[in-house]
Amino acid sequence: MEAIDFSSSYLTWRSDSNAIQPKTQSSKPRYTLNNARIPIDCRCEIVEKATGKTREFVLGGNCKTERVGAEQDIWSFPNADFVPVFSMNQFMMIKTFDRVGKSVPLYPPSLGQQPERQVGRVEESFASVRIDLARREGTLLEEAEEVVKAALANRQLVARSEYENERYSVVLDYPIKTINANERDNFFQTDTGPVMLPDLTRGPVDLIGGFELAFSAFSAPDWTEFIIRTPTPLTDEISVYHYSRPLRLDTQNQIVQL
């Protein structure tokens, strides 16, 4: 069967102020052109059952906020973890600062403050977007013993987790970065991420803004436990984003060796 080779899959967005003024920058760029290439950590396909329409989203890898082209003082302050979510026509930029509720000014300042979760349309902010999902032939591992052997042989593994509600069906594809393997008892347990979990209470057009980051764990074909990133109180006044909300879903899981 065919599966996604995440080691060769990338998301690239092109900022070209000669063509369109970017609306996600928080500092004045040195150059008018930049192509930001970032590895893909997860693919999410959502099908609306009533219409059969399919929407595809990807989660980019984590990086830090920066001043592109700076000769020194590259890291912006206050600095943030930065994770993008894209479809071909929508985006969400997720920034995580040292506490919940912090924001920074956009550039130019007339655009106002950049929220922690900035949602927009690709055509209004970027010259173009590429989602390049590399695919390779793989072998479906149907028995725990096969998964254990593949893990201990350092084979490249990817997972697919599927679930649904009355309105939508969801497919998550993601690389298995961390896995526990026990060849004595033929047991395995994944512990990997981040992946992206949609908010299935939202309408189709608003799905982009409802994704949460999570880590995934399963050791069976019919369930997955997630731990979701969410605002977590430290004091009465201060909260931080932390993976602190567990969620167990009935899923159909597959593991493929590339």
N, C-alpha and C positions, 0 to 999 in steps of 0.2 A: 504494500500500500504506500501511498505518498503522504509525506508529512512535511511540516515547515522546518527548515534548517535555520534556527534562530541565530546561529553563529555567523550567518551570512545575510541576515535580514536587517534592513535599515529604513528609517524614516528620515527624509530630507525636506526641509522647507527653505525657500529662497526669499530673502529680503532684498529688495531693490528699490531704494527710495527714488530713483529716476523713473520708475514705473508706477509705484504706489507707496504712500507713506506708511511704514510699519506702525502698528498700534500696540505692540507688546514690548517695546524696548523701554528700559528704565534708565538709560544713559545715552548721551549723544554719541552716535557711532563715528568712528574714524573714517570708515569707508562707506560708500553708497551701496555696496553689494556684499552680501554674505550668504553662503549656503551652509546651513547647520545640519550636519549628519549625526544621527544618534541611533544606537542599536535598538531593536524592538524586543521588548520583554514579554509581551502578551498580545494575542489577537483575540478579539471578541466579535462574534457574529450573532446578531439578534434578528430573528424573524418575527414579524407581526403576523399572527395566525389569520386574522380576518382578511388581510389583503395579500398575504404571501410575500410582502416586500421584505428584502434582506438589507440590513445595514451592517457595515463592517467598520470596526474601530481598532486602533492599535495603541499600545502603551509604550512610550519611549523610555529608555534607561535613565537612571538618576544621574544628575550632574549638579554643579554649583553655579550660582549666578556670577557673571563675569562681565568685564568691559572688553569687548572684542577689538583687537588691534592696539590696545594700550601697550606702551613700552615698559611700563612698570605699574605697580598697584593694579594688577589685573582683576583681583577679586573685589566685587562690589560689597559695600557695607551700608546697612546691615546685610550680611550674606544669608542666602537661603538655599535649601535643597530645591531642585527644580526638576519636575517631571511633566512631560507633555502627553496629552491624549489627542489623537487626530482621527478623523475620517477624511475622505477626499474633499469634503466641503465644509467641515466644521472643526473647531479645535477647542481644547481647554488647556490652559497653562496653570499648573499647580505649583505654588511656591510655599515652602514651609520654613518659617522663621523660628526664632528661639521661643516664641510664644504665640498662641492663637490670637488673631485679630490684628497683627502687624501688617502694614502695607508700605509701599514706596511710591513716589511719584513716577508717572510715565514720562517718556520723552516723545514729543515736546510737552512741556508742563500743561499746555492747554487741554491735553487728554485726561487730566485729573490723576487720581490715585489708581494704582494697579491693585485689584483685590487679590486675595490668596488664591482664588479660583477664577481666572479670567476666561470667559467663554466668548467665542466670536465665530464669524464666517471667514473661511480661508480667503475668499476673493476680496475681502475688505481689508486684509492685513498683509498678505503675502503675494509675491509674484507667481509662485507655483508651489506645489507640494508633490512629493513622490513617496509612495509606500511600496517598497520593494521587498516582497516576501519570497525568499528563495525556497524552493521545494526539492526534496530528494526522495528517492525510493527508500522505504523502510520496512521493517518486519514488526507486525503486531505481536506483542508478548502477552499471551493469554494466561499463562500460569505464573504463580509467584516464584517458582524455581527459576523460570526463564528471566524474570526481572532481576533476581538476586545475582545470577550468573553474569548478566549484562552489566550490572552496576559494578561488580567486583573486577570485571574485565575493562573498566573505564570506557564503556561504550557511550556514545552520545544518545541521550534519551529525551523524548518529548512526551508531554501528556495532553490529553483531550478530556475535558469534563463538560458534560451536557446536562442541562436541567430546563425546566419550564414552569410556567404558571398558566392561568387561563388565557392570558393575552399574548404572551411571547414565548418563544423557545430560544435558548441561549447555548452557544458553543464557545468554550474557552480553550484556546491552544496556547501552550507555554512550555518553555524548556524546564526540565527537571535538573536544577542546579545542585540541590542537596537531597540525598536519599540515604536512609538507614537500611542496611542489608545484613541478613543473618542466614548463612548457608547451612547451619546446623538444623534450624527449624523451618527453613524456607519461608522466611518472613521478610517483608520490606515495609517501609513507611516513608513516604515523601515528606519533605519539609522545605518548601520552595516558594519563591516569589521575587518581587511582587507580581501579582496579577491584578486585573481590573474587574470589579464587580459592579454591574449596572443596578440602578434603581428602577425596578420594573413597575413601580406605581406611576412613572412619568409617561407622558405621551411621546410618540415616536420622534418628533422634532426636538424635544427637550432631553432626550436620553444622554446627549453628550455631557451635560452639566451634572449628571447624577452619579457618575462613576466614583467609586471609592477604591483606594489601594488596599490590598489584602495579601496575606500569605496563605498557602494552601497545603493541606496535609490529608493524605488518605493511605489506607493499606488494604482496601477492598474495592471491588468494581462498582459499588452501588451507593457510596456516600463520600462526601468531602467535608472536612471541617476547615473553616476559614477563620483567621484572626484579622480583624479589620482595623485600619488606621482611623482614629476618631479623636476629637477633642477630649482630653483627659485632664481633670482638675489636679493641680498641685497644691493650690491654696484656694481660698474663697475668691481671690482676685485673679489668679494666674492659672491658665490651662495651656497644655502643650499637645501637639499631635503625637499620638503613640498608638501602636498596635495593641488594642486593649478590649475590643468587642468580639467575642467568639460567635460564630454562626455555623450551624450544621445544616447541610442541604442534602436531599436525596439527589444523587447525580449518577450518570453513567460515565465511568472512567475507562480510558484506554491509555496504555503506555506503548510507544513505538520506539524501536531501536533504529536509528539511522545507519 
